[in-house]
Amino acid sequence: LRMTLIGVDPENMAGIDVALWDLWSSALGLPLYRVIGGFRSQIPVCLVGQAVDDPGQATAEASAAVRRGFCGYRLSGTTTEIGVMAPASVRNRVIEVVSAVRDAVAWDYPLVYGGSCSFSYSEALLIGRALDDAGYTWFEDPFPAVDALTLRRLADDLDTPVLATVSGIDGGRQAAEHLAQQSVDLLRIRVTSVGGISNALKIVRAAESFGVNCELDPDDGHGGFISAALMGACRNAMFLYSNPREQGNLGRGGY
């Protein structure tokens, strides 16, 4: 079976897999999340911020997220290089935004910093130290998921949990390696990028057996509703993202 998957587009495979799950749930007369094993009555949602390195805009977004009932706020990672060779003003601005967002909300309100998978180690460590000081919930994708050694090094050096997004037909293998090596604190998947609901469930359940959260990216090609169905059945996921730039995406604090 593994050999037959070589060269298969995971999105095409996901389309077939999702359709089969939909047919099964329709035949049973049950919503998809119930067929999967749903237990939730509400889906917690985290707002994806649009501000990159603007303290005023970021704090306004975070405050609005609280008012609108979102269960967390994701600060989008900067595209500006902020390593030790960058001007001090650039480094200070990034740290200022991280701290300003925390000051704008309660200390126990979940905040996430979204990385770009392209930081140098010094850049990631600099951001991570600021996240430690501000009590962020996790540091998302500082490096590509395949760079397990660097991810583990960073996770060991920080108090803030480090998350890696696994993808592709071999996403299950990537997840298994991270879990076995304890190279990250959390995983994340996108249903379409791992080949569908069946593969996503395998990864989520494997992570659960290790006591590790596996977060779900709502950009699933179905307006986030497939991911919401999975979220309804996954105990080891904290919340879904709502991105105002993506039409059809979950748009309220609880779904």
C-alpha positions as CSV (number, residue, x, y, z in Angstrom):
1,L,0.0,0.0,0.0
2,R,2.8,2.4,0.8
3,M,4.3,1.9,-2.6
4,T,1.0,2.9,-4.2
5,L,1.1,6.3,-2.4
6,I,4.4,7.4,-4.0
7,G,3.7,10.5,-6.0
8,V,0.1,10.8,-4.9
9,D,-1.1,14.4,-4.3
10,P,-2.3,14.5,-0.7
11,E,-5.0,17.0,-1.5
12,N,-6.5,14.6,-4.2
13,M,-6.3,11.8,-1.7
14,A,-8.0,13.9,0.9
15,G,-10.8,14.8,-1.4
16,I,-11.6,11.1,-1.9
17,D,-11.2,10.3,1.8
18,V,-13.4,13.2,2.9
19,A,-16.1,12.2,0.4
20,L,-16.2,8.6,1.7
21,W,-16.5,9.9,5.3
22,D,-19.3,12.1,4.2
23,L,-21.1,9.3,2.5
24,W,-20.8,7.1,5.6
25,S,-22.1,9.8,8.0
26,S,-25.0,10.4,5.6
27,A,-25.8,6.7,5.5
28,L,-25.8,6.6,9.3
29,G,-27.9,9.8,9.5
30,L,-25.4,11.4,11.9
31,P,-23.3,14.5,11.7
32,L,-19.7,13.8,10.8
33,Y,-18.3,14.8,14.2
34,R,-20.5,12.2,15.8
35,V,-19.4,9.5,13.5
36,I,-15.8,10.3,14.3
37,G,-16.5,10.1,18.0
38,G,-17.6,13.7,18.9
39,F,-17.9,14.8,22.5
40,R,-17.8,18.7,22.3
41,S,-20.9,20.9,22.3
42,Q,-18.8,24.0,21.3
43,I,-15.6,24.6,19.3
44,P,-13.1,27.0,20.9
45,V,-11.7,29.5,18.3
46,C,-8.6,31.6,18.2
47,L,-8.4,34.8,16.2
48,V,-5.5,35.1,13.7
49,G,-4.2,38.7,13.8
50,Q,-3.3,40.7,10.8
51,A,-0.7,42.9,12.5
52,V,2.9,41.8,11.9
53,D,5.0,44.2,13.8
54,D,2.7,47.1,14.6
55,P,2.2,47.3,18.4
56,G,-0.9,49.5,18.2
57,Q,-2.7,47.4,15.6
58,A,-1.7,44.2,17.4
59,T,-3.0,45.3,20.8
60,A,-6.2,46.5,19.2
61,E,-6.7,43.1,17.6
62,A,-6.0,41.2,20.7
63,S,-8.4,43.4,22.8
64,A,-11.1,42.9,20.1
65,A,-10.5,39.1,20.2
66,V,-11.3,39.2,24.0
67,R,-14.4,41.4,23.5
68,R,-15.7,39.2,20.7
69,G,-15.4,36.0,22.7
70,F,-12.5,34.4,20.9
71,C,-10.6,31.9,23.1
72,G,-7.2,33.1,22.1
73,Y,-5.2,35.4,19.8
74,R,-2.5,34.5,17.3
75,L,0.2,37.1,16.7
76,S,1.5,36.8,13.1
77,G,5.2,36.4,12.8
78,T,7.3,39.2,11.4
79,T,8.8,38.8,7.9
80,T,11.7,41.1,8.9
81,E,15.0,39.4,9.8
82,I,15.5,39.9,13.5
83,G,18.7,38.0,14.3
84,V,21.7,39.2,16.2
85,M,23.0,41.0,13.1
86,A,19.8,42.9,12.5
87,P,19.5,46.5,13.7
88,A,18.6,46.8,17.4
89,S,15.5,48.8,16.4
90,V,14.1,45.8,14.5
91,R,14.8,43.4,17.4
92,N,13.3,45.8,19.9
93,R,10.1,46.4,17.8
94,V,9.4,42.7,17.7
95,I,9.9,42.3,21.4
96,E,7.7,45.4,22.0
97,V,4.8,43.9,20.0
98,V,5.1,40.6,21.9
99,S,5.0,42.4,25.3
100,A,2.4,44.9,24.2
101,V,-0.1,42.2,23.2
102,R,0.3,40.5,26.6
103,D,-0.2,43.8,28.4
104,A,-3.4,44.3,26.5
105,V,-5.1,41.2,27.8
106,A,-5.3,39.1,31.0
107,W,-2.2,37.1,31.9
108,D,-4.1,33.8,31.5
109,Y,-5.5,34.7,28.1
110,P,-4.0,32.3,25.5
111,L,-1.6,34.0,23.1
112,V,0.2,32.3,20.2
113,Y,3.2,33.5,18.1
114,G,3.1,32.2,14.5
115,G,6.5,31.6,13.0
116,S,7.6,31.4,9.4
117,C,9.6,28.2,9.3
118,S,12.6,30.3,8.1
119,F,14.2,31.8,11.3
120,S,17.8,31.3,12.1
121,Y,18.4,29.7,15.5
122,S,19.4,33.1,17.0
123,E,16.3,34.7,15.7
124,A,14.0,32.0,17.1
125,L,15.8,32.0,20.4
126,L,15.4,35.8,20.6
127,I,11.7,35.6,20.0
128,G,11.3,32.6,22.3
129,R,12.9,34.5,25.2
130,A,10.4,37.3,24.8
131,L,7.6,34.8,24.6
132,D,8.8,33.2,27.8
133,D,8.7,36.5,29.6
134,A,5.2,37.3,28.3
135,G,3.8,33.8,29.0
136,Y,2.7,32.9,25.5
137,T,0.9,29.6,25.1
138,W,3.1,28.3,22.3
139,F,5.7,29.2,19.6
140,E,4.4,28.0,16.2
141,D,6.7,26.7,13.4
142,P,10.0,28.4,14.1
143,F,11.6,25.9,11.8
144,P,10.4,23.4,9.2
145,A,9.0,20.2,10.8
146,V,11.7,18.1,9.1
147,D,14.4,19.9,11.2
148,A,13.7,17.8,14.3
149,L,17.2,18.4,15.9
150,T,16.9,22.2,15.8
151,L,13.3,22.1,17.0
152,R,14.3,19.9,20.0
153,R,17.3,22.2,20.8
154,L,15.0,25.2,20.8
155,A,12.3,23.4,22.9
156,D,15.0,22.5,25.4
157,D,16.1,26.1,25.6
158,L,12.7,27.7,26.1
159,D,9.9,27.5,28.6
160,T,7.3,28.3,25.9
161,P,6.0,25.2,24.2
162,V,7.2,24.7,20.6
163,L,4.8,23.5,17.9
164,A,5.6,22.0,14.5
165,T,3.3,21.5,11.6
166,V,3.6,18.1,9.9
167,S,2.4,17.6,6.3
168,G,2.5,15.4,3.2
169,I,1.6,11.8,2.7
170,D,4.4,10.9,5.2
171,G,3.0,13.3,7.8
172,G,2.3,10.3,10.0
173,R,5.9,9.3,9.9
174,Q,7.0,12.9,10.7
175,A,4.6,13.0,13.6
176,A,5.8,9.6,14.9
177,E,9.5,10.8,14.8
178,H,8.7,13.9,16.7
179,L,6.7,12.0,19.3
180,A,9.4,9.4,19.8
181,Q,12.2,11.9,20.0
182,Q,10.2,14.4,22.0
183,S,11.5,17.1,19.7
184,V,8.5,19.4,20.0
185,D,5.8,20.0,22.6
186,L,2.9,20.2,20.2
187,L,2.0,19.1,16.6
188,R,-0.4,20.6,14.1
189,I,-1.9,19.2,10.9
190,R,-4.1,20.3,8.0
191,V,-6.5,17.7,6.8
192,T,-5.8,18.3,3.1
193,S,-2.0,18.2,3.5
194,V,-1.9,14.8,5.3
195,G,-4.3,13.0,2.9
196,G,-7.7,13.3,4.6
197,I,-9.6,12.6,7.7
198,S,-8.4,9.0,8.1
199,N,-4.7,10.0,8.2
200,A,-5.4,13.0,10.3
201,L,-7.1,10.8,12.9
202,K,-4.1,8.5,13.1
203,I,-1.8,11.4,13.8
204,V,-4.2,12.9,16.4
205,R,-4.7,9.6,18.2
206,A,-0.9,8.9,18.2
207,A,-0.2,12.3,19.7
208,E,-2.9,11.7,22.3
209,S,-1.3,8.5,23.4
210,F,1.9,10.5,24.1
211,G,0.0,13.2,26.0
212,V,0.7,15.7,23.2
213,N,-1.7,18.2,21.7
214,C,-2.3,18.0,18.0
215,E,-3.8,21.3,16.8
216,L,-5.9,21.5,13.6
217,D,-5.5,24.0,10.8
218,P,-8.9,25.0,9.5
219,D,-7.7,25.8,6.0
220,D,-9.1,22.4,4.8
221,G,-10.7,23.5,1.5
222,H,-14.2,23.2,3.1
223,G,-14.4,26.5,5.0
224,G,-13.0,24.9,8.1
225,F,-15.9,22.6,8.7
226,I,-14.0,19.4,8.2
227,S,-11.5,20.6,10.8
228,A,-14.4,21.6,13.0
229,A,-15.8,18.1,12.8
230,L,-12.4,16.7,13.7
231,M,-12.1,19.2,16.6
232,G,-15.4,18.0,17.9
233,A,-13.9,14.5,18.4
234,C,-10.4,15.4,19.4
235,R,-9.7,15.9,23.1
236,N,-6.0,16.9,22.6
237,A,-6.6,20.1,20.6
238,M,-7.0,23.5,22.2
239,F,-8.7,25.6,19.5
240,L,-9.2,26.3,15.8
241,Y,-7.9,29.4,14.1
242,S,-10.3,32.0,12.5
243,N,-8.6,34.0,9.8
244,P,-10.6,37.0,8.6
245,R,-8.7,37.0,5.3
246,E,-10.1,33.5,4.4
247,Q,-13.8,33.6,3.5
248,G,-15.9,30.9,5.0
249,N,-13.5,30.4,7.9
250,L,-14.9,30.2,11.4
251,G,-15.6,33.7,12.5
252,R,-16.8,33.7,16.1
253,G,-15.2,32.8,19.4
254,G,-17.2,29.6,19.7
255,Y,-18.7,27.5,16.9
